[in-house]
Amino acid sequence: MAGMEDGGGIEFATDSINSWLGAWQLNLNCAQDRDRGEVRRIWARVAFAALDGAERAGYPARDANASRFNLRASLIADLGRGDDPLWDPDQLAVDVLDALPLTLDQASEWVADWRARPRDEIFALRVCKTLLNPMRSISDLLAEGPVRTRIERWLDLRPRLP
């Protein structure tokens, strides 16, 4: 079978991930095309399906989530809420908070001396920063309440994250 020269499927899995990411990129381009209007949400759903395929093939969830969250935030900022929870800024905030690998207290403690931290802890701080990035553009759209408060606290910490 092509792509399985090593017998372990490593090359095949990489080819599969790359194929899914290629499909993601093509559909992402359509989802980001502002001339397409509301149809962009359909392209985004197809792009998300491609990311799901890449994850099943072994693409890291943290990378897929970062891509998903960025596209969702972009469409929420450009097109508004829509009728689906996927386009609800509060639901996106909950999804971001759920995906963070650290609690706010952990991150606050670790950031004080992040340069002296072990590499895996620095990486966890970096993942937090990356996952929080899309919230910067839509935090003002969040409803008042505990989710907004948590996001605002994280966004206050974000500039200090590596």
C-alpha positions in Angstrom: 0.0 0.0 0.0 1.4 3.4 -1.0 2.6 5.5 1.9 3.1 2.6 4.3 6.7 1.7 3.5 7.7 1.5 7.1 5.0 -1.1 7.8 3.8 0.9 10.8 1.5 3.3 9.0 3.4 6.4 10.1 3.7 7.8 6.6 0.2 6.9 5.8 -1.2 8.7 8.8 0.9 11.8 7.9 -0.5 11.7 4.4 -4.0 11.4 5.7 -3.6 14.3 8.1 -2.1 16.4 5.3 -5.0 15.5 3.0 -7.5 16.5 5.6 -5.6 19.8 6.3 -5.6 20.5 2.6 -9.4 20.2 2.6 -9.6 22.4 5.7 -7.5 25.1 4.0 -9.6 25.1 0.8 -12.8 25.4 2.7 -11.3 27.9 5.1 -10.5 30.2 2.2 -14.1 30.1 1.1 -15.3 30.7 4.7 -13.0 33.7 5.0 -14.2 35.3 1.7 -16.3 38.3 2.8 -17.9 38.5 -0.6 -19.7 35.2 0.1 -21.9 36.6 3.0 -23.9 34.1 5.1 -22.8 31.2 2.8 -19.5 31.5 4.7 -21.1 29.6 7.6 -21.7 26.6 5.3 -18.1 26.7 4.1 -17.0 26.9 7.7 -19.0 23.8 8.6 -17.3 21.9 5.7 -13.9 23.2 6.9 -14.7 22.0 10.5 -15.6 18.5 9.1 -12.2 18.4 7.5 -10.5 19.3 10.8 -12.5 16.5 12.4 -11.0 14.1 9.9 -7.5 15.4 10.5 -8.0 14.9 14.3 -9.2 11.3 13.7 -6.0 10.8 11.6 -3.9 12.0 14.5 -3.7 15.8 14.2 -3.4 17.4 17.7 -6.7 18.5 19.2 -5.1 21.7 20.6 -4.1 22.7 17.0 -7.5 21.8 15.6 -9.3 23.7 18.4 -7.1 26.8 17.8 -8.1 26.8 14.1 -11.8 26.2 14.9 -11.9 28.9 17.5 -10.2 31.4 15.3 -12.6 30.8 12.4 -15.7 30.8 14.7 -14.6 34.2 16.2 -14.0 35.6 12.8 -17.4 34.7 11.5 -19.1 35.9 14.7 -17.3 39.2 14.4 -18.2 39.6 10.7 -21.7 38.1 10.5 -23.0 38.2 14.0 -24.6 35.5 16.2 -26.8 33.5 13.8 -29.3 30.8 14.9 -26.8 28.1 15.8 -24.8 27.7 19.1 -21.7 27.4 16.9 -22.0 31.1 16.2 -22.9 32.2 19.8 -20.0 34.1 21.3 -20.9 32.8 24.8 -20.7 29.2 23.6 -17.4 29.9 21.9 -16.1 31.3 25.2 -17.2 28.2 27.1 -15.6 26.0 24.5 -12.3 28.0 24.8 -12.4 27.8 28.6 -13.0 24.0 28.4 -10.1 23.5 26.1 -7.5 25.4 28.2 -5.0 23.0 29.7 -4.5 25.0 32.9 -6.7 26.8 35.4 -6.4 30.5 35.7 -4.8 30.1 39.1 -2.2 27.7 37.7 -1.4 30.0 34.8 -1.2 33.0 37.1 1.3 31.2 39.3 3.4 29.8 36.5 3.6 33.0 34.4 5.5 34.8 37.2 8.6 32.7 36.6 7.7 31.1 33.3 11.3 31.2 32.0 12.5 29.0 34.8 9.6 26.5 34.3 10.0 23.1 32.7 9.5 23.0 28.9 6.1 21.2 29.2 4.8 23.9 31.6 5.9 26.7 29.2 4.2 24.8 26.4 1.0 24.7 28.4 1.1 28.4 29.0 1.7 29.0 25.3 -1.3 26.8 24.4 -3.4 28.9 26.7 -2.3 32.1 24.9 -3.0 30.6 21.5 -6.5 29.3 22.4 -7.4 32.6 24.0 -6.4 34.6 20.9 -9.9 34.6 19.2 -11.6 35.9 22.3 -9.8 39.2 22.0 -12.0 40.1 19.0 -15.3 39.1 20.4 -15.1 39.5 24.2 -17.2 42.6 24.0 -20.0 40.5 22.5 -20.2 38.2 25.6 -23.2 38.5 27.9 -22.6 39.8 31.4 -22.0 36.9 33.7 -19.5 34.4 35.0 -18.3 33.3 31.6 -17.5 36.8 30.5 -15.8 37.4 33.9 -13.6 34.3 33.4 -12.7 35.3 29.9 -11.8 38.9 30.9 -9.6 37.6 33.7 -7.8 35.3 31.2 -7.5 38.1 28.7 -5.9 40.3 31.4 -3.3 37.6 32.0 -2.8 36.8 28.3 -0.2 39.6 27.6 2.1 38.0 30.3 1.9 34.5 28.8 4.9 33.4 26.8 
